[in-house]
Amino acid sequence: DARTAAVIRMRALGDPDVALPGGPERALDAWRPWRSYALRHLALGGGA
């Protein structure tokens, strides 16, 4: 699915600018070209 492909792009291929489908893509536009890192930070609880 699209989410799995996005995670592979982030983790295996090292793409620094991936927004997960269904995620807050519009809110993360300001983080371009580092959206992958921003999403990882938020997923690890750094957004609290």
N, CA, C and O of each residue as an XYZ file, in Angstrom:
192
protein
N       0.828     -1.184      0.000
C       0.000      0.000      0.000
C       0.876      1.253      0.000
O       2.101      1.157      0.073
N       0.255      2.410     -0.080
C       0.991      3.672     -0.201
C       1.777      4.008      1.062
O       2.861      4.585      0.981
N       1.242      3.652      2.223
C       1.946      3.939      3.481
C       3.223      3.107      3.590
O       4.263      3.613      4.010
N       3.144      1.846      3.217
C       4.320      0.980      3.241
C       5.386      1.496      2.288
O       6.569      1.518      2.627
N       4.972      1.911      1.102
C       5.924      2.455      0.129
C       6.589      3.720      0.664
O       7.783      3.929      0.448
N       5.835      4.559      1.353
C       6.402      5.783      1.918
C       7.423      5.469      3.004
O       8.474      6.105      3.069
N       7.123      4.499      3.850
C       8.056      4.115      4.909
C       9.332      3.531      4.305
O      10.426      3.806      4.798
N       9.211      2.742      3.261
C      10.392      2.190      2.588
C      11.230      3.317      2.000
O      12.457      3.299      2.103
N      10.574      4.298      1.384
C      11.318      5.447      0.840
C      12.076      6.176      1.940
O      13.216      6.591      1.734
N      11.454      6.336      3.107
C      12.105      7.042      4.216
C      13.251      6.240      4.800
O      14.368      6.741      4.932
N      12.969      4.984      5.151
C      13.921      4.192      5.924
C      14.977      3.515      5.069
O      16.167      3.630      5.363
N      14.577      2.821      4.030
C      15.531      2.045      3.232
C      16.261      2.895      2.203
O      17.453      2.699      1.966
N      15.554      3.836      1.594
C      16.167      4.634      0.536
C      16.702      5.971      1.031
O      17.385      6.680      0.291
N      16.396      6.321      2.280
C      16.916      7.551      2.861
C      16.342      8.828      2.285
O      16.990      9.874      2.335
N      15.140      8.763      1.738
C      14.507      9.956      1.176
C      14.109     10.894      2.321
O      13.285     10.513      3.153
N      14.667     12.105      2.388
C      14.377     13.001      3.506
C      13.066     13.769      3.376
O      12.688     14.490      4.300
N      12.359     13.630      2.244
C      11.156     14.432      2.032
C       9.957     13.570      1.660
O       9.445     13.646      0.543
N       9.519     12.753      2.605
C       8.366     11.883      2.390
C       7.281     12.270      3.387
O       7.547     12.396      4.582
N       6.068     12.456      2.901
C       4.917     12.684      3.766
C       4.043     11.436      3.685
O       3.697     10.989      2.591
N       3.693     10.883      4.817
C       2.879      9.678      4.832
C       1.467      9.978      4.360
O       0.898     11.007      4.725
N       0.894      9.090      3.550
C      -0.486      9.279      3.092
C      -1.442      9.334      4.281
O      -1.344      8.527      5.206
N      -2.349     10.274      4.247
C      -3.314     10.418      5.329
C      -2.774     11.184      6.517
O      -3.484     11.388      7.502
N      -1.536     11.608      6.435
C      -0.923     12.361      7.519
C      -1.153     13.852      7.360
O      -1.862     14.284      6.451
N      -0.557     14.635      8.242
C      -0.751     16.092      8.209
C       0.142     16.763      7.171
O       0.922     17.656      7.503
N       0.030     16.333      5.913
C       0.930     16.812      4.859
C       0.899     18.330      4.719
O       1.943     18.965      4.574
N      -0.272     18.897      4.762
C      -0.385     20.357      4.599
C       0.362     21.084      5.723
O       1.020     22.096      5.480
N       0.259     20.572      6.939
C       0.945     21.199      8.074
C       2.457     21.039      7.971
O       3.206     21.851      8.515
N       2.907     20.001      7.280
C       4.343     19.741      7.184
C       5.002     20.404      5.983
O       6.204     20.237      5.776
N       4.249     21.149      5.191
C       4.841     21.816      4.031
C       5.990     22.729      4.431
O       6.951     22.876      3.676
N       5.907     23.338      5.598
C       6.975     24.228      6.060
C       8.271     23.472      6.342
O       9.339     24.082      6.389
N       8.196     22.169      6.527
C       9.373     21.364      6.846
C      10.101     20.857      5.610
O      11.142     20.213      5.738
N       9.577     21.134      4.407
C      10.260     20.691      3.191
C      11.656     21.250      3.165
O      11.820     22.413      3.532
N      12.639     20.550      2.778
C      12.669     19.187      2.253
C      12.999     18.135      3.310
O      13.587     17.106      2.977
N      12.640     18.360      4.561
C      12.995     17.439      5.644
C      11.784     16.835      6.340
O      11.839     16.557      7.538
N      10.694     16.629      5.614
C       9.461     16.119      6.234
C       9.631     14.752      6.873
O       9.001     14.475      7.894
N      10.456     13.897      6.307
C      10.657     12.560      6.884
C      11.204     12.663      8.298
O      10.765     11.943      9.194
N      12.162     13.562      8.496
C      12.746     13.741      9.823
C      11.733     14.334     10.794
O      11.690     13.938     11.959
N      10.924     15.271     10.334
C       9.896     15.868     11.189
C       8.873     14.821     11.618
O       8.488     14.770     12.786
N       8.434     13.989     10.682
C       7.468     12.934     11.016
C       8.056     11.936     12.002
O       7.367     11.491     12.920
N       9.313     11.585     11.821
C       9.967     10.634     12.738
C      10.063     11.236     14.135
O       9.809     10.553     15.128
N      10.423     12.493     14.211
C      10.512     13.188     15.494
C       9.156     13.182     16.208
O       9.076     12.897     17.403
N       8.099     13.499     15.464
C       6.761     13.502     16.051
C       6.332     12.102     16.471
O       5.694     11.939     17.512
N       6.673     11.090     15.675
C       6.299      9.708     15.990
C       6.984      9.216     17.261
O       6.437      8.378     17.978
N       8.170      9.729     17.540
C       8.903      9.315     18.735
C       8.513     10.113     19.971
O       9.119      9.957     21.031
N       7.506     10.963     19.840
C       7.018     11.710     20.988
C       7.649     13.074     21.147
O       7.440     13.734     22.165
N       8.413     13.510     20.169
C       9.062     14.807     20.258
C       8.121     15.970     20.042
O       8.490     17.122     20.273
N       6.911     15.682     19.603
C       5.966     16.755     19.339
C       5.119     17.117     20.543
O       4.270     18.004     20.458
N       5.336     16.447     21.660
C       4.515     16.686     22.846
C       4.994     17.866     23.645
O       4.405     18.195     24.675
